[in-house]
Amino acid sequence: MSDDVLRATVATATHDLSNAIGAVVNYTTFLTEDLTRNGAAPEYLPHLQSAAERALALVAGLAAALARDAERD
């Protein structure tokens, strides 16, 4: 993997990871607020699960890209 491709991969994954983590943070906030007010909180749980799974997949992809790059060195 060239340095430019690696940089682009890391930049894209970083952006996507930031979005996924932001979703976890935001839905956690919504959940916390709703738990104190009403019963709508369970609607947020699938969003939290999905965002966390996306974040884990992105981290795994970054690790794999870095491992491939390290093998070439």
C-alpha positions in Angstrom: 0.0 0.0 0.0 1.5 3.3 -1.0 1.8 6.1 1.6 -0.8 8.2 -0.2 -3.3 5.3 -0.2 -2.6 4.6 3.4 -3.1 8.2 4.3 -6.4 8.4 2.4 -7.6 5.1 4.1 -6.7 6.4 7.5 -8.3 9.8 6.8 -11.5 8.2 5.6 -11.6 5.8 8.5 -10.9 8.5 11.0 -13.8 10.6 9.7 -16.1 7.6 9.7 -15.0 6.5 13.2 -15.6 10.0 14.5 -19.1 9.9 13.1 -19.8 6.5 14.7 -18.5 7.5 18.1 -20.4 10.8 17.8 -23.6 8.8 17.3 -22.9 6.6 20.4 -22.3 9.8 22.4 -25.4 11.5 21.2 -27.7 8.5 21.5 -26.4 7.9 25.0 -27.2 11.5 25.9 -30.7 11.1 24.4 -31.2 7.8 26.3 -30.1 9.4 29.6 -32.4 12.3 29.2 -35.4 10.1 28.2 -34.9 7.7 31.0 -35.6 10.5 33.4 -38.7 11.7 31.4 -40.5 8.9 29.6 -40.4 5.4 28.2 -39.0 6.3 24.7 -35.5 5.3 25.6 -35.5 1.7 24.2 -35.9 3.3 20.7 -32.3 4.6 20.9 -30.7 1.2 21.8 -30.5 -0.1 18.2 -28.8 3.1 17.1 -26.2 2.7 19.9 -25.6 -0.9 18.9 -25.2 -0.1 15.3 -22.9 2.8 15.9 -20.7 0.8 18.2 -20.5 -2.1 15.7 -19.5 0.4 12.9 -16.8 1.8 15.2 -15.4 -1.6 15.9 -15.4 -2.5 12.2 -13.5 0.7 11.4 -10.9 0.0 14.0 -10.5 -3.5 12.7 -10.1 -2.1 9.1 -7.5 0.4 10.3 -5.6 -2.3 12.1 -5.6 -4.5 9.0 -4.5 -1.7 6.8 -1.6 -0.9 9.1 -0.6 -4.6 9.4 -0.6 -4.9 5.6 1.6 -1.8 5.3 3.9 -3.0 8.0 4.4 -6.3 6.1 5.7 -4.4 3.1 8.3 -2.5 5.1 
